Amino acid sequence: MFNAVALWPEVSLPIPNLNDDASHYLLIQRSSEALANGENPVDHWVPELEFGVPQFFYYQHLPHLAVVALHRLL
């Protein structure tokens, strides 16, 4: 109970998330755009990161593609 009271401000205050969520959202968004444009959703260019990188060549892509697939199904 003490932890619930002590940690309540962590979940109750609306502050922007400064973790990796912004980059993960960008990867999901770019994968969805690639799929909609007929490009390969696994091998696409992400110009917003660094100077532009094929991010999924270096980073796991299955969780992002699962979100894109779920979005397409719904």
N, C-alpha and C positions, 0 to 999 in steps of 0.2 A: 504494500500500500504506500509506503514511504517513497519508493522509486516512482510509482505512478504520479504522485503529487509533485515530486522533485523534477520529473522530466516532462510534466505537462506543457511548459512553455515551448519545448522542442517541437511539439506537434500542433499546438494551438495558434501560434503566431504565424501569420502569412508572410514569409520571407522568401526571396528567390533562392532556388537551389543552385549553389555554385560548384557542385561536384561535376561528374562526367555526364550528367543528364543532358546537358545542352549538346554535347558532341554525339551522344547516342541518338537523340532526337533527330539531329542532322543526318546521321547515317540512315535512319529509318525513312526519313523524308526523301532522301536522295535515292534510296533503293526503290521506293514506291514510284518515284518519277521515272527511274530507269525502266522499270517494268511496264509502266504506262506508255512509254515512248518506244517500246520494242527493243530496248537495249538489254544487255546481260546484267541482271541485278546483282550478280556476284562479282563482276569485274567492271566497275565503273569508276570514273574520276570524281573526286570530291574537291572542288576548287577552293572551298571555304577553309579547309584545314591546311595549316602551314602554307606552302606555296602550291598546293594542289598535290594530292597523292592518291594512288589507288589503295585506299585504306583497307579494303577487305583482302588485299594481297598479304597484308601484314597482321591483320586483326581478325579474330573469329567473326563469322558473319551469320551463323545459324540463328542466334537469338533475334537478330534484327530482321532476318527474313521470316521468322515465325510471326513476328508482330505484323509485318506487311501482309502475310498470308491470312492472318486472322482479320485484319482490316478489310481485305478483299472479300472474305467470306461473309462478313457482317454487312 
